[in-house]
Amino acid sequence: MTKQEFKNVTKDCFKNYGFIINKNTFLLDLPELIFAVFLDKSNFGEYYYINFNFSIKQLHSEIGDIKNAGKWDNLDLAGHSRFTIFPADSPHYYQLHYENLCAIEYKEALSAFLATFFEPVKKHGLKHMKTFLDSKDYIFIPTEQAKEFLQNY
């Protein structure tokens, strides 16, 4: 798959889940939080990582309209997923090497990941966010303010 095909398939998958695109960021505006997803290209090769951040609206009244999301940096939980289509014992477990991917397989794998990861967040909002604090499937770094907020939610 070419780099452009990789980007197009990724954009289509995120759009299907209700995300809007703001430059290189996929944004999902939910009642209690804003979800920001980034495809980060490695500096060391032709591969990408999926990184995401959450901003809890109750903690940030200045966020306002999601269209202005690129103008704020009030992110409460930052992390990256273990989304991959490579085997767990692969040295490339966390990396998406688009040149080695088939567009159909990548679309299926990314759609399955989005269904299992984002659907619960869309349905349950902040209640589901608490599960990320102790997750072994996702690596998250919450701010102290967000950690306290979620523990008391």
Secondary structure, DSSP 8 states (H G I E B T S, - for coil): --HHHHHHHHHHHHHHTT-EEETTEEEEE-SSEEEEEEEEE-SSSS-EEEEEEEEEGGG-TT--SGGGGGG----SEEEEE---SS-TTSTTTT-B-GGG--HHHHHHHHHHHHHHHHHHHHHHTHHHHGGGGG-SSEEEEE-HHHHHHHHT-
